[in-house]
Every structure is written in structure tokens, then in C-alpha cells.
Amino acid sequence: MVDPITWKEDRVLLIDQTRLPAEEVFVEIATYQDMAQAIKTMIVRGAPAIGVAAAYGIYLGAREIQTGDRGEFLSRLDEIAQLLGSTRPTAVNLFWALDRMLKTARETALGVEHLKEVLLETAKTIHAEDLQTCKAIGDCGLSVLPANPDKLNILTHCNAGALATAGYGTALGVVRSAWSAGRLTRVFADETRPRLQGAKLTAWECVREGIPVTLISDGMAAHCMQRGMIHAVVVGADRIASNGDTANKIGTYHLAIAAKAHNIPFFVAAPLSTIDFKLASGAEIPIEERDPAEIYQVGETRLTPVGVEFYNPAFDVTPAAYIAAIITEFGAFAPADLNQLREKQAV
Ligand code: MRU
């Protein structure tokens, strides 16, 4: 399985997700400014992976701070966190990881040089924990997948796979666990316009591991459901409000509506760090809007007439009523029961 993020000697290696599947290129990140840019330009993407990358970003920034004064060090660290936090607004794992790093710095009563070492260890811990978390999500998912038929066709959207996490994935983690347990016939992957994470990344991960995958364009999902080709939908999440409303890649919401219309269970797979208990409902989730060129251009080729206007939200919010269960590392919960997890959240 691919390691999208690796700490190597004194820097971070990121697989460049903007160049997959054509090229497997690793980018070296040695400064927090470069890490912020890598998150913004989606060299690294997917909510948990963004969180891990940002945690390393804090350390990369911390090690450059030239002061022995703790107060000055901490205020400089806040500025670094602000830059990293300004990159992508929707994925709450970014802010969760930054908060955890800053809290560690504030609460560790050590001199600046030792504090820097503690920050690197904390980033490595966040990284390692995410991999374990994804494996636990995969196992929990297995217990809630429909019992019939024995072997399932699972539809997923975007890429919530190894690439979007420290490895293994959330939604694709459930798929991987189902495949290992002999419960999967095939994955249907939505291509996921406009950036095609399904076509480029999910398909790449599945093909590499020999998991049968059929690519469909986004508009084909309801048709496949109507034809009885889909037994469950499993997607990831960028932010889940306390009531279970879930922000995920644009196109997720209409998938949930179509699943309900066809009586197909719709699952969200996400770590506890994706739940934002500060928000009462999905209406409060900030939705990132991206460059319209993502819609009107493929490579260097412009697809649309000049003069047309654009709207390019990167995420939508699926209301909790459409979600059968939210699969976390602590088990699967009905959206109404999410509050049971509140006190488990580390930050
Ligand atoms: O814009 P992206 O590619 O970062 O969006 C990714 C998604 O929407 C994923 O489904 C989500 O982050 C969960 S990743 C485990």
C-alpha cells in the first residue's frame, strides 16, 4: 500500500497527488511555507492526510525559530499555525492537528530546544495513530455492511483511501477490509468531477491492489442503483457536525439522496478527529470554493465558451437523515448517537 506521507531524515516526502496516476513522483518538503503550499495546491489532500501534513508543517516551522524565549517561541508558532490553517477551510482534521500541536507546545514545560523535539515526536504520533485509526474504521465498517448479498458491490465517491490518510483509508479502508474478508465483489468509483479524484486516485489504489473497480461518471450512480448494481455506498468526510450532517466532496449529497430513493444504505467512514462538536449542524460548515479553471479546463484545453460564469464549491453537506451510520474507529454510530463520542476527542 502507498505511503502518501513519509518523514525521512529531516524532511517530509509527499507523493504528488496532482500527478497520479501518470507519474509516481515524491516531493520533498523541508519548510512550513512549502507544506502550506503543498496542502493548498493539493499535492497532499484528503482530510486526515492534510492533518498529518500540517502537524509536520508545525515542526518544520518550529525548528526554524531562533529564540530561547518560550513566550516568543509560542507566539511565533501561532503565526505558523495560522498560515497552515489558511490553506483549506473545510477539512477539520487540519485544525484538529494544528490545535493538538499547539496544545502540546503550550503544555510541555520544557525549554525551546527540547520542545522542538517533542513537536516532531507529536507529529510522528499523529501520523502513526492515523494509520491505526483507519484500520480500526475498516474493521468496524465490516460489521455494519449489509449481510445480503454475501458479496457486495460498494459505491464510493472521491478518494478516501490510503492517499487521503496516513495509509489504508477510511471509506476505502472499509472497502479494503471487505475485500480481505471476502465480502466484496467490486468497487464502483465515481469519477468525481471536477478534479477526478475517483478516476485518478481511487481507481489507481484499487488497480494496484487487485481490488476489482469499475469507474463511472458522477451522473451514472443513480442509474446503477436503479439497476440493482449497488448494495451499499461508503464515503469519507471532511467535517461532521454534532448532529451528524456531513461535509464531503461535492457530489456526495446527491449520491445520498439517490441511495435513499433506492433503499441502499449510505455510510460515512471517518475518524473521530473529523467530528466538529463545536458545530451544531452542517449549515455552519465552511465550504471551500476553488478556482473555476477546475471546471472549464482540462490540461491546457478550455472546454467552455468564454463569457460563461462559474460556481465551484469543493464540498457539499449531506443531511444526517440520509446517513445510515457513521463508521469511526470506536464503532459505527447512528448520527443521533454521535454525542457518545464527545468526551473521547483528545483536543
Ligand atoms: O478536495 P479533497 O480531494 O481533499 O477532498 C477529499 C474528500 O472529500 C474526502 O472524501 C475526505 O477528505 C475524506 S478522506 C479520508
Residues whose N, C-alpha, C, O or C-beta is under 5 A from the ligand:
A	BS01	MRU	R45 G46 A47 P48 H157 C158 N159 A160 G161 A164 T170 Q197 G236 A237 D238 N248 K249
